[in-house]
Amino acid sequence: MGTEEYPPDTGSLACLSAEDKKKRLDAMVKIWQSDTEKRCQPENLATFISAAGLNEYRYSVSLRFPEWERSVVVGQVLTLQRTPQGEDRPVLFSQWRHEPLLKKMPDWKQHLPDETVFNISVRITPGGLGEGSKWAIVMPKDMLPRYRPGWPRQQDWVAWTQSFDWLSVSTGFIHGLLNAL
């Protein structure tokens, strides 16, 4: 039985050294963290919570898959934590990591050949205390205009994304957040 390989790195950054790719990934995490922190300021908090899905789900995990380092996923977890004063405050955790599960997933570049980074969000409410778990895959709205004309329709998106194990990739980032708290 042969071993599966990651799809090949592509794009103008694919030929960078491992060290340069690491620096670029570290910068992606830092910039993404900073941008999200700016959006979740107290004056925008209610809108931010709703947009992130945290009014219905416990965790919102956004994933980014760069074409130039196909074995890596950059993830960002958002959740709410209750303060001693009884207010909800957002908790944000961002990191990148090599993900062995990517070897088992279909190549997203087949559907999105012009994208340099593929983005997807997973929202999760873990089961517990008699509650069932629920989760949803969300296509980022800012990506819609850049896809092929007429694709994907919602049913196409759902059918295509069901072939990926987004939940398993996402939970690794939630564990990272919980370990960091």
N, C-alpha and C positions, 0 to 999 in steps of 0.2 A: 504494500500500500504506500503510495507516494505521499510526501508531505505537501500541504497546500502552502502557497506563497501569497504574500500580500500583493495586491495589484501594484504595478510599478509606480514609483514617484513620477510626477509629471509637472510640467510648467517651468517657468523661468528659474525657480528656486530649487528645483529638484537636484541640481548638481552641486549644491552647497555642501560643505563638509559637515560631519556630524556635530561638531562644535558650533558651527554657524547656525545650523538648524536648531540646536538647543537654545542658543541666544535668541533666535527669532521666536521660538515657542515661549520662552520666559517673558519676552516683551509682549506677546499676544495676551498672556495671562494677566500681566500687570496693567496693560491698557484696558482690557475688558473689565477687570475688577474696578478700576478707577471710573470708567464710564458708567457702570451700573451703580456704583456708590453715589455718583452725582444724580442719577435718576430717582433714587430712593430717599431723597431728603424729606424731612417732616411735612413740608408744605405740599408735597406731591404724593404722600404716602398712600392715601386711600386709592388714588388712581393707579399707582404703581402696584399695589397689592392685587387689585382686580386684574390688571393687564398681565401680571405674572401668574394668575390663576390661584394665588394663595388664599383667596376667599373660599375656594372649594377643595383644594388639595393641600397636603402638608408640605410637600417638596415640589419645587419646579427646577428641573435639571435641564440646562441648555448644553448641547453638545456641538462641537465644531470639529470637522474632519478636514485637515488641510491636504490638498492634492500633492504637495511637495514633500510630505512625510506621511506615507500611507499607513504606517504602523502606529500612528499616534492619534489620540483624541484629546481635545481640550474641553474641559467641562467646567460648568459653573452651577452651583447649587444655591438656591434661595429657599429660605424657610422663615417662619416667624417665631420669635421667642418672647415669652411674656416677662416683662420687667417686674420688679417688686411693687411698683406702683400700679400694676395691672394693665399696662399698655403693651401692645404688640410692637416689637421692633424687628426689622428685617435682619437676618443673619445671612451673610454672603460668603461663599467659599469658592475659589477658582484655582484650578491646577491643570497640568497636562500630564499625560502618562502614556506609555506604550500599552497597547491593549491587545492581548492575544486573541480575543473574540473577533477582532476585525478580520482574521484569517478565514473565519467561517461565514462572514457576511458577503452578500453580493456587492459588486463594484458599483458605487453610486455614480461614478463618472459615466457609466453607460446611459443613464437617464439625464444627467446634468453635465454634458461635456464642456460647457463654457464656464462653469463655476470653478473658482480656485479653492474655495472652502465651502463644504456642505454644512448647513446648520439645521438642527432639529431640536425640539423641546419635548421633554417627557415630564408629565405631572403625575405625582404619586401620592396616594394616601395609604400608608401601611395598615393592614388589618390588625385588630387588637381590641380588647375589651368588648368583644361581641360584634365589632364592626367588621365588615368584609373589606378587603383591600380593593382599591380602584386605581386605574391609571389611564392616561390618555396620551396619545402622540399628537403633537401640535406642529403644523407647518408655520414657520415664521412668516408673518404677513409681509414683511419687507422684502422677502424673496420672490413673492408671486410675480411681479413684473419682469423678472429676469429669466423665467422659465420659458421653454419653447411655447410659441403661440398655441393656445388652446389646451396646453398640458401643464400641470396635471389638473384634471377635474378632481373634486374631493374624493369620489369613489376610486379613481386611479391612484391617488396619493395613499389612501387607506390600503388598497390591495398591494401596492408596491412596498410600503413600509412594513407590512406584516411579515415580510420575509427576513427582517432584521430582528436581532434580539436587543432592542433598545433598552429594555428594562434591566437586563443584566449589566449592560455597560453603565447605565445610570446609577445603579445601586452602589457601584464601586466609589463613585464620587460622594454619595451620601455617607458611606462609611468613612471616607476621608474627612468630611465635615464633622461628623460625630467624634472622631478621634481628635480633631483639632480643638473641640470645645472644652 
